[in-house]
Amino acid sequence: MKGLEKIIHQNKTFAIILRQAFRPKEREFFTLDKNPLQFGIHSRGRGERIGFHKHLLKRPLKVSSIQEFLFLRKGKVRVDFFEENDQKIKSVVLKTGDGILILEGGHGIEFLESSELLEVKQGPFLENSTIKLKSF
């Protein structure tokens, strides 16, 4: 799909990138149902509605991995991806309007311009819940 990219290494999806130029169908989700953080997009016309609703938790949810979504409101950043052994596998550049869902592996971010980066992930964030990689 034009404007949708996946970073796949050794049959694992490390990330899904949604470029600013991506044009969705009415509603599309890009993650598997088993993912702890669902990632999709809506494209609707003027006057359309999503009916009033609330989400019911019908079963306890167990989060086995922390995933995060980054949306670049403005600027330019580079995201580097690493394997479990700290080996760099890929770098991607995000520009204003791009978003990325990080699913797997290690990662680092370099701000190539003054930028505003929106981050969404399961919380709470704990200071001692990350491991610094030697490669970055």
C-alpha positions in Angstrom: 0.0 0.0 0.0 1.4 3.4 -1.0 2.3 5.4 2.1 2.2 2.3 4.5 5.5 0.6 5.3 6.5 -2.2 7.5 9.9 -2.9 9.0 10.2 -6.7 9.1 13.4 -8.5 10.2 13.7 -12.3 10.6 9.9 -12.7 10.2 9.1 -10.2 13.0 7.3 -6.9 12.4 9.3 -4.3 14.2 7.2 -1.3 13.2 4.4 0.0 10.9 4.9 3.4 9.4 2.0 5.5 8.2 3.3 8.3 5.9 1.5 11.6 5.7 0.6 10.9 2.1 -1.3 7.7 2.9 -5.0 7.7 1.8 -7.1 5.3 3.7 -10.3 3.4 2.9 -13.2 4.3 5.1 -11.7 2.4 8.1 -8.5 0.3 8.1 -6.6 -1.4 10.9 -3.0 -2.4 10.4 -2.3 -4.5 13.5 -3.3 -8.1 14.4 -6.1 -8.6 16.9 -3.5 -10.0 19.4 -1.5 -6.7 19.5 -1.8 -4.9 22.8 -2.0 -1.5 21.0 -4.3 -1.4 18.0 -3.4 0.8 15.1 -5.9 2.0 12.5 -7.2 5.0 10.7 -10.7 6.4 9.8 -11.5 8.4 6.7 -15.0 9.8 6.7 -16.9 12.5 4.9 -18.6 15.6 6.3 -21.7 14.7 8.3 -20.8 11.0 8.8 -20.8 9.8 12.4 -19.4 7.1 14.6 -22.3 6.4 16.9 -22.0 7.2 20.6 -20.4 4.3 22.4 -18.1 3.2 25.2 -15.7 0.3 25.3 -16.4 -2.4 27.8 -13.7 -4.5 29.3 -15.2 -7.9 29.3 -12.0 -9.7 30.3 -8.8 -8.8 32.0 -6.1 -7.7 29.6 -2.5 -8.9 30.1 0.1 -6.7 28.5 3.1 -8.8 27.6 5.0 -6.1 25.6 5.1 -2.4 25.6 4.4 -0.9 22.2 4.4 2.8 21.3 2.9 5.0 18.6 4.8 8.2 17.6 3.2 10.9 15.5 5.5 13.7 14.2 3.4 16.9 14.4 6.3 18.9 12.9 9.9 18.5 12.1 12.1 15.6 11.0 13.5 12.7 13.1 15.4 9.4 12.4 14.3 6.3 14.1 16.9 3.5 14.4 15.9 -0.1 15.1 18.0 -2.8 16.9 17.8 -6.5 17.4 18.0 -8.1 20.8 21.8 -8.4 20.4 22.0 -4.6 19.9 22.7 -4.9 16.2 21.2 -2.1 14.2 18.8 -3.4 11.5 17.3 -0.3 9.9 16.8 3.4 10.1 13.8 5.4 8.8 13.3 9.1 8.6 9.9 10.6 9.6 8.7 13.9 8.4 5.8 16.2 9.5 2.6 14.2 9.4 4.2 10.7 9.6 3.3 8.2 12.3 4.9 5.0 13.4 3.8 2.1 15.6 6.8 0.5 17.2 6.0 -3.2 18.0 9.2 -5.0 18.6 12.9 -4.7 19.3 15.1 -1.8 20.5 14.9 1.7 19.1 16.4 5.1 19.3 15.3 8.5 18.0 17.5 11.4 16.7 15.9 14.8 16.1 17.2 16.0 12.8 15.3 19.3 13.1 13.4 21.1 15.8 10.4 18.8 16.1 7.2 18.0 18.0 6.7 14.3 18.6 3.5 12.9 20.1 4.0 9.6 21.9 1.3 7.1 23.0 2.0 3.9 24.9 0.7 1.7 27.6 1.5 3.3 31.0 2.6 4.2 33.4 6.1 4.9 32.2 8.6 3.8 34.9 12.1 5.3 34.8 13.8 1.9 35.4 11.7 0.1 32.8 14.1 0.6 29.9 17.5 -0.9 29.0 20.1 1.4 27.4 21.6 -0.3 24.3 25.3 0.0 23.6 24.7 0.8 20.0 22.9 4.1 20.4 
